[in-house]
Amino acid sequence: MPNTHLPETGFVRLPQILRVIPVSRSTWWQWVKTGKAPKPVKLAARTTAWRASDIAAFIQVFAQ
């Protein structure tokens, strides 16, 4: 079974997020584009991540 736990602090990458939030990659990026999901942070030229605290807050709203 994949790890569905997200850290409380730090950054998470998209595969980790999609294990917890059951949507497709394209849906997730559409949500980011429309402002429904948190904006990512560029850590390097080819590395995008989200703040774990932003994802936790999103999950609280998403779960309602």
C-alpha positions in Angstrom: 0.0 0.0 0.0 1.5 3.4 -0.9 2.3 5.9 1.8 -0.6 8.4 2.0 0.8 10.4 4.9 2.0 13.9 4.1 4.6 15.7 6.2 3.5 18.5 8.4 6.3 20.8 7.2 8.5 21.1 4.2 7.5 20.5 0.6 5.6 17.7 -1.2 5.8 16.8 -4.9 2.8 16.0 -7.1 2.9 12.2 -6.9 2.7 12.4 -3.1 -0.3 14.8 -3.4 -2.1 12.6 -5.9 -1.8 9.6 -3.5 -3.9 11.5 -1.0 -6.2 13.5 -3.3 -7.7 11.1 -5.9 -7.7 13.2 -9.0 -5.7 13.1 -12.3 -2.7 15.2 -12.9 -4.5 17.3 -15.5 -7.4 18.0 -13.0 -4.9 19.0 -10.4 -3.1 21.4 -12.8 -6.5 22.8 -13.8 -7.3 23.4 -10.2 -4.0 25.2 -9.7 -4.6 27.3 -12.8 -8.1 28.4 -11.6 -7.0 29.0 -8.0 -8.9 26.1 -6.4 -5.6 24.4 -5.5 -2.5 26.1 -3.9 0.1 27.5 -6.1 3.4 25.5 -6.4 6.9 26.6 -5.6 9.7 26.2 -8.0 12.6 24.6 -6.2 14.8 24.3 -9.3 14.5 24.6 -13.0 12.7 21.2 -13.3 11.5 20.8 -9.7 8.0 21.9 -8.6 6.6 21.3 -5.2 3.9 22.6 -2.8 4.3 23.6 0.8 3.0 20.8 3.0 1.1 23.3 5.1 -0.8 24.6 2.0 -1.7 21.1 1.0 -2.9 20.3 4.5 -5.1 23.4 4.5 -6.5 22.5 1.0 -7.3 18.9 2.2 -9.3 20.4 5.2 -11.4 22.5 2.7 -11.6 19.7 0.1 -12.8 17.1 2.7 -15.9 19.2 3.6 
